Each structure stands twice: as structure tokens, then as C-alpha cells.
Amino acid sequence: MGRFSELFAEADAAFNGAYKKELDNLTGLSKKEIDAVTPGTEDLRIYSVLVKVVEQASKKNISKAQLANDIKELGDIAVKIAKKIPELASLL
């Protein structure tokens, strides 16, 4: 695990940070739930980036306003996916 120690530490920080619940719910979305927003490969790509944005927000403990702004910057598809998570929907 030595060479991956930093990656494990980053994952722990993200999954135990300020947005733990949001991140858990977001990563729990099924492909079917994501496809319901907009079918195709683009939504999965945006979903992947959205997960990374929430991970970083959790790890760095950024404000809710900044997280909402970051999600909005990803575009309409990201906002629609985020709105499937009640805690994120309340930010948008």
C-alpha cells in the first residue's frame, strides 16, 4: 500500500469530509438514474467530473455557495444530476 498511501489519504479525506453524505448519495446513483437525466455518454462523463468536484469540496471543506457555483459551472446536465441528491438540490 506504500506507493498508494497518498491516494488512500485523499480518498479518506473526501469521504469523511464536509460533504460525506452528498458524496455517498452521488456515488450511489445507478447508470439508469444518470441516463434518466440525459441518455448517452456525455452524461456519464459529466457525472464523473461532478463526483470529483464534490470529492474535492468535501476534502477541502469548501463553502456550500462555492460548491453550488462549481456545480453550476459544469452546466445543465451536472445540475440535473446533482438535483437527484436532496442535499445537493437544496444548494442549487
CNS distance restraints for C-alpha pairs under 8 A (distance, minus, plus):
assign (resid   1 and name CA) (resid   5 and name CA) 5.95 0.50 0.50
assign (resid   4 and name CA) (resid   8 and name CA) 6.29 0.50 0.50
assign (resid   5 and name CA) (resid   9 and name CA) 6.15 0.50 0.50
assign (resid   6 and name CA) (resid  10 and name CA) 6.17 0.50 0.50
assign (resid   7 and name CA) (resid  11 and name CA) 6.14 0.50 0.50
assign (resid   8 and name CA) (resid  12 and name CA) 6.08 0.50 0.50
assign (resid   9 and name CA) (resid  13 and name CA) 6.15 0.50 0.50
assign (resid  10 and name CA) (resid  14 and name CA) 6.22 0.50 0.50
assign (resid  10 and name CA) (resid  59 and name CA) 7.31 0.50 0.50
assign (resid  11 and name CA) (resid  15 and name CA) 6.03 0.50 0.50
assign (resid  12 and name CA) (resid  16 and name CA) 5.83 0.50 0.50
assign (resid  13 and name CA) (resid  17 and name CA) 5.62 0.50 0.50
assign (resid  13 and name CA) (resid  58 and name CA) 7.38 0.50 0.50
assign (resid  13 and name CA) (resid  59 and name CA) 4.95 0.50 0.50
assign (resid  14 and name CA) (resid  19 and name CA) 7.81 0.50 0.50
assign (resid  14 and name CA) (resid  20 and name CA) 7.08 0.50 0.50
assign (resid  14 and name CA) (resid  55 and name CA) 4.96 0.50 0.50
assign (resid  14 and name CA) (resid  56 and name CA) 6.49 0.50 0.50
assign (resid  14 and name CA) (resid  57 and name CA) 7.71 0.50 0.50
assign (resid  14 and name CA) (resid  58 and name CA) 5.00 0.50 0.50
assign (resid  14 and name CA) (resid  59 and name CA) 4.12 0.50 0.50
assign (resid  14 and name CA) (resid  60 and name CA) 7.90 0.50 0.50
assign (resid  15 and name CA) (resid  19 and name CA) 7.67 0.50 0.50
assign (resid  15 and name CA) (resid  20 and name CA) 5.13 0.50 0.50
assign (resid  15 and name CA) (resid  23 and name CA) 6.97 0.50 0.50
assign (resid  15 and name CA) (resid  24 and name CA) 7.58 0.50 0.50
assign (resid  15 and name CA) (resid  55 and name CA) 7.15 0.50 0.50
assign (resid  15 and name CA) (resid  58 and name CA) 7.18 0.50 0.50
assign (resid  15 and name CA) (resid  59 and name CA) 7.56 0.50 0.50
assign (resid  16 and name CA) (resid  20 and name CA) 5.43 0.50 0.50
assign (resid  16 and name CA) (resid  58 and name CA) 7.61 0.50 0.50
assign (resid  16 and name CA) (resid  59 and name CA) 7.78 0.50 0.50
assign (resid  17 and name CA) (resid  58 and name CA) 4.60 0.50 0.50
assign (resid  17 and name CA) (resid  59 and name CA) 5.36 0.50 0.50
assign (resid  17 and name CA) (resid  60 and name CA) 7.76 0.50 0.50
assign (resid  17 and name CA) (resid  61 and name CA) 6.58 0.50 0.50
assign (resid  18 and name CA) (resid  57 and name CA) 7.67 0.50 0.50
assign (resid  18 and name CA) (resid  58 and name CA) 4.80 0.50 0.50
assign (resid  18 and name CA) (resid  59 and name CA) 7.27 0.50 0.50
assign (resid  18 and name CA) (resid  61 and name CA) 5.47 0.50 0.50
assign (resid  19 and name CA) (resid  23 and name CA) 6.04 0.50 0.50
assign (resid  19 and name CA) (resid  54 and name CA) 7.13 0.50 0.50
assign (resid  19 and name CA) (resid  55 and name CA) 7.74 0.50 0.50
assign (resid  19 and name CA) (resid  57 and name CA) 7.11 0.50 0.50
assign (resid  19 and name CA) (resid  58 and name CA) 4.68 0.50 0.50
assign (resid  19 and name CA) (resid  61 and name CA) 7.76 0.50 0.50
assign (resid  20 and name CA) (resid  24 and name CA) 6.06 0.50 0.50
assign (resid  20 and name CA) (resid  58 and name CA) 6.63 0.50 0.50
assign (resid  21 and name CA) (resid  25 and name CA) 6.18 0.50 0.50
assign (resid  22 and name CA) (resid  26 and name CA) 5.97 0.50 0.50
assign (resid  22 and name CA) (resid  54 and name CA) 7.80 0.50 0.50
assign (resid  22 and name CA) (resid  85 and name CA) 6.82 0.50 0.50
assign (resid  22 and name CA) (resid  87 and name CA) 6.13 0.50 0.50
assign (resid  22 and name CA) (resid  88 and name CA) 6.60 0.50 0.50
assign (resid  23 and name CA) (resid  27 and name CA) 6.02 0.50 0.50
assign (resid  23 and name CA) (resid  51 and name CA) 7.07 0.50 0.50
assign (resid  23 and name CA) (resid  54 and name CA) 6.33 0.50 0.50
assign (resid  23 and name CA) (resid  55 and name CA) 6.70 0.50 0.50
assign (resid  24 and name CA) (resid  28 and name CA) 6.16 0.50 0.50
assign (resid  25 and name CA) (resid  29 and name CA) 6.71 0.50 0.50
assign (resid  25 and name CA) (resid  85 and name CA) 6.43 0.50 0.50
assign (resid  26 and name CA) (resid  51 and name CA) 6.92 0.50 0.50
assign (resid  26 and name CA) (resid  82 and name CA) 7.47 0.50 0.50
assign (resid  26 and name CA) (resid  85 and name CA) 6.48 0.50 0.50
assign (resid  27 and name CA) (resid  51 and name CA) 6.99 0.50 0.50
assign (resid  29 and name CA) (resid  33 and name CA) 6.10 0.50 0.50
assign (resid  29 and name CA) (resid  34 and name CA) 6.82 0.50 0.50
assign (resid  30 and name CA) (resid  34 and name CA) 6.36 0.50 0.50
assign (resid  31 and name CA) (resid  35 and name CA) 5.92 0.50 0.50
assign (resid  31 and name CA) (resid  44 and name CA) 7.94 0.50 0.50
assign (resid  32 and name CA) (resid  36 and name CA) 6.15 0.50 0.50
assign (resid  33 and name CA) (resid  37 and name CA) 7.16 0.50 0.50
assign (resid  34 and name CA) (resid  38 and name CA) 7.19 0.50 0.50
assign (resid  34 and name CA) (resid  39 and name CA) 7.75 0.50 0.50
assign (resid  34 and name CA) (resid  43 and name CA) 6.92 0.50 0.50
assign (resid  34 and name CA) (resid  44 and name CA) 7.16 0.50 0.50
assign (resid  34 and name CA) (resid  47 and name CA) 7.65 0.50 0.50
assign (resid  34 and name CA) (resid  81 and name CA) 6.55 0.50 0.50
assign (resid  35 and name CA) (resid  39 and name CA) 4.38 0.50 0.50
assign (resid  35 and name CA) (resid  40 and name CA) 6.85 0.50 0.50
assign (resid  35 and name CA) (resid  43 and name CA) 6.99 0.50 0.50
assign (resid  35 and name CA) (resid  44 and name CA) 7.93 0.50 0.50
assign (resid  37 and name CA) (resid  43 and name CA) 7.65 0.50 0.50
assign (resid  37 and name CA) (resid  77 and name CA) 7.02 0.50 0.50
assign (resid  37 and name CA) (resid  80 and name CA) 6.43 0.50 0.50
assign (resid  37 and name CA) (resid  81 and name CA) 6.56 0.50 0.50
assign (resid  38 and name CA) (resid  43 and name CA) 6.20 0.50 0.50
assign (resid  38 and name CA) (resid  77 and name CA) 7.28 0.50 0.50
assign (resid  39 and name CA) (resid  43 and name CA) 6.85 0.50 0.50
assign (resid  40 and name CA) (resid  44 and name CA) 7.50 0.50 0.50
assign (resid  41 and name CA) (resid  45 and name CA) 6.48 0.50 0.50
assign (resid  42 and name CA) (resid  46 and name CA) 6.23 0.50 0.50
assign (resid  43 and name CA) (resid  47 and name CA) 5.90 0.50 0.50
assign (resid  43 and name CA) (resid  77 and name CA) 6.61 0.50 0.50
assign (resid  43 and name CA) (resid  78 and name CA) 7.85 0.50 0.50
assign (resid  44 and name CA) (resid  48 and name CA) 6.12 0.50 0.50
assign (resid  45 and name CA) (resid  49 and name CA) 6.48 0.50 0.50
assign (resid  46 and name CA) (resid  50 and name CA) 6.01 0.50 0.50
assign (resid  46 and name CA) (resid  74 and name CA) 7.49 0.50 0.50
assign (resid  46 and name CA) (resid  77 and name CA) 7.19 0.50 0.50
assign (resid  46 and name CA) (resid  78 and name CA) 6.14 0.50 0.50
assign (resid  47 and name CA) (resid  51 and name CA) 6.19 0.50 0.50
assign (resid  47 and name CA) (resid  78 and name CA) 6.57 0.50 0.50
assign (resid  47 and name CA) (resid  81 and name CA) 7.17 0.50 0.50
assign (resid  48 and name CA) (resid  52 and name CA) 6.48 0.50 0.50
assign (resid  49 and name CA) (resid  53 and name CA) 6.20 0.50 0.50
assign (resid  50 and name CA) (resid  54 and name CA) 6.29 0.50 0.50
assign (resid  50 and name CA) (resid  71 and name CA) 6.95 0.50 0.50
assign (resid  50 and name CA) (resid  74 and name CA) 7.60 0.50 0.50
assign (resid  50 and name CA) (resid  78 and name CA) 6.44 0.50 0.50
assign (resid  50 and name CA) (resid  82 and name CA) 7.94 0.50 0.50
assign (resid  51 and name CA) (resid  55 and name CA) 6.06 0.50 0.50
assign (resid  52 and name CA) (resid  56 and name CA) 6.11 0.50 0.50
assign (resid  53 and name CA) (resid  57 and name CA) 6.15 0.50 0.50
assign (resid  53 and name CA) (resid  67 and name CA) 7.84 0.50 0.50
assign (resid  53 and name CA) (resid  70 and name CA) 7.37 0.50 0.50
assign (resid  53 and name CA) (resid  71 and name CA) 7.53 0.50 0.50
assign (resid  54 and name CA) (resid  58 and name CA) 6.04 0.50 0.50
assign (resid  54 and name CA) (resid  67 and name CA) 7.29 0.50 0.50
assign (resid  55 and name CA) (resid  59 and name CA) 6.07 0.50 0.50
assign (resid  56 and name CA) (resid  60 and name CA) 5.92 0.50 0.50
assign (resid  57 and name CA) (resid  61 and name CA) 5.52 0.50 0.50
assign (resid  57 and name CA) (resid  62 and name CA) 5.13 0.50 0.50
assign (resid  57 and name CA) (resid  63 and name CA) 7.85 0.50 0.50
assign (resid  57 and name CA) (resid  67 and name CA) 6.44 0.50 0.50
assign (resid  58 and name CA) (resid  62 and name CA) 6.90 0.50 0.50
assign (resid  62 and name CA) (resid  66 and name CA) 6.52 0.50 0.50
assign (resid  62 and name CA) (resid  67 and name CA) 6.78 0.50 0.50
assign (resid  63 and name CA) (resid  67 and name CA) 6.29 0.50 0.50
assign (resid  64 and name CA) (resid  68 and name CA) 6.07 0.50 0.50
assign (resid  64 and name CA) (resid  91 and name CA) 6.78 0.50 0.50
assign (resid  65 and name CA) (resid  69 and name CA) 6.18 0.50 0.50
assign (resid  65 and name CA) (resid  91 and name CA) 7.31 0.50 0.50
assign (resid  66 and name CA) (resid  70 and name CA) 6.10 0.50 0.50
assign (resid  67 and name CA) (resid  71 and name CA) 6.19 0.50 0.50
assign (resid  68 and name CA) (resid  72 and name CA) 6.19 0.50 0.50
assign (resid  68 and name CA) (resid  88 and name CA) 7.87 0.50 0.50
assign (resid  68 and name CA) (resid  91 and name CA) 5.74 0.50 0.50
assign (resid  68 and name CA) (resid  92 and name CA) 5.90 0.50 0.50
assign (resid  69 and name CA) (resid  73 and name CA) 6.18 0.50 0.50
assign (resid  70 and name CA) (resid  74 and name CA) 6.67 0.50 0.50
assign (resid  71 and name CA) (resid  75 and name CA) 7.19 0.50 0.50
assign (resid  71 and name CA) (resid  78 and name CA) 6.33 0.50 0.50
assign (resid  71 and name CA) (resid  79 and name CA) 6.21 0.50 0.50
assign (resid  71 and name CA) (resid  82 and name CA) 7.76 0.50 0.50
assign (resid  72 and name CA) (resid  76 and name CA) 7.11 0.50 0.50
assign (resid  72 and name CA) (resid  78 and name CA) 7.18 0.50 0.50
assign (resid  72 and name CA) (resid  79 and name CA) 6.03 0.50 0.50
assign (resid  72 and name CA) (resid  92 and name CA) 7.91 0.50 0.50
assign (resid  74 and name CA) (resid  78 and name CA) 5.77 0.50 0.50
assign (resid  74 and name CA) (resid  79 and name CA) 7.61 0.50 0.50
assign (resid  75 and name CA) (resid  79 and name CA) 6.40 0.50 0.50
assign (resid  76 and name CA) (resid  80 and name CA) 6.13 0.50 0.50
assign (resid  77 and name CA) (resid  81 and name CA) 6.20 0.50 0.50
assign (resid  78 and name CA) (resid  82 and name CA) 5.99 0.50 0.50
assign (resid  79 and name CA) (resid  83 and name CA) 6.07 0.50 0.50
assign (resid  79 and name CA) (resid  92 and name CA) 7.51 0.50 0.50
assign (resid  80 and name CA) (resid  84 and name CA) 6.89 0.50 0.50
assign (resid  81 and name CA) (resid  85 and name CA) 7.67 0.50 0.50
assign (resid  82 and name CA) (resid  88 and name CA) 5.73 0.50 0.50
assign (resid  82 and name CA) (resid  89 and name CA) 6.18 0.50 0.50
assign (resid  83 and name CA) (resid  88 and name CA) 6.03 0.50 0.50
assign (resid  83 and name CA) (resid  89 and name CA) 4.12 0.50 0.50
assign (resid  83 and name CA) (resid  90 and name CA) 7.89 0.50 0.50
assign (resid  83 and name CA) (resid  92 and name CA) 7.53 0.50 0.50
assign (resid  84 and name CA) (resid  88 and name CA) 7.85 0.50 0.50
assign (resid  84 and name CA) (resid  89 and name CA) 6.86 0.50 0.50
assign (resid  85 and name CA) (resid  89 and name CA) 5.92 0.50 0.50
assign (resid  86 and name CA) (resid  90 and name CA) 6.20 0.50 0.50
assign (resid  87 and name CA) (resid  91 and name CA) 7.08 0.50 0.50
assign (resid  88 and name CA) (resid  92 and name CA) 6.78 0.50 0.50
